[in-house]
Each structure stands twice: as C-alpha cells, then as structure tokens.
Amino acid sequence: MLTPAYYKSKMDTPALVRHFCSLGDKLKRPVMIYNIPQFTGIKMLPEAFKQVARHSNVVGVKESSGDFAYIRSIIA
C-alpha cells in the first residue's frame, strides 16, 4: 500500500500510523507498505515505521527512496 499522498501537509507520523494500522485492521490479506517518496511526496519517519511494525497484519516495507542513510535509520 502506498502512503496516502492526497493531503501531504496532513500526513504526519500519527496520521500515517493511523492509516496503515487501519488498513491492517480491515484487510484480510497482509499489508506491505510501499514507500516511494520521490513519487508520493511523503517520506515516512523511522518512528512511523517503528509504530506501524507493531501491527500484526503489517508484514513489511518496500523501500524505494534510494537514500541509504534513511534506509539504515529505518532498520535501526
């Protein structure tokens, strides 16, 4: 699932966590986050990934920013 990009200025960490946890609650299939900020304009903070990762139905992230320092911060 892509980050919701319609209301970029409203997509802070709490909003993104609510969005992906809500999807995890409602969907029967596992949820994988697709993070591609160069196209969506949304760059999730590592803290948002940390919170969403606690949801049992969110199983992974496809991280496509190409920013290796950012990727390392998400993994940490």
N, C-alpha and C positions, 0 to 999 in steps of 0.2 A: 504494500500500500504506500502510495506517495504521501509526502507531507502535504497537508491542505494548503494551497497557495493562493486562494481567492482573497483572503483578508490578511495579507502578510504582516501588517502592523499589529494585528491581534494575536499572531501565532508565537506567543512567548512560551516558556517552558511549561507552566501549568496548563495552558490550552493544548499544547501538543501531547502532554501526558494524558489529559482527559480524552483527547481524540483517539489515540491509539489504544488506550485501555477500554474505551467504549467499544471500539471495533473488536477487541479481544473478547469482550463480554458477549457481544451479539453474534459474532460469526462462529459457525461450527467448525470451519477449517482453521488451521493455524495461521497466524498473521506474521508476515515478514515486512519490515519497514524498508522502503526503498528511499534512501537519502541521496538526492542528486541536486544539491543547492544551486549549481550553475544553471539549471532549468526552472526550478521551482522558486528560487529566491529565498528559500528558507534553509537555514543552517542550524540544525538542532544542536543544542549544547550537550556536552557529555553528561551533565546532570539529568537531562531529559531522558537520554538513553538508559541511564542507571535506574531511574524510576520505572520506566516502561518495561525494562528487562525483568522486573519482579512479577509481571503478569504471566500467569501460567500458559496463556494461549498466544503470547508473543514469542516467537521462536528464533528470530534472527534479524539481521540487518544486511541489506546490500548497500554498501557504502561506496558511492561513485564520485566523491568530490575530487579525488586525486591529490588531496592535501595530506601528506604522510604524517606531519606533526599532529594534525587534527585526528587522524585515524588512531595514532598512538594514544592520544588523550582519551578517546572513546574506550579503547581496550583497557587502559589503566583504570 
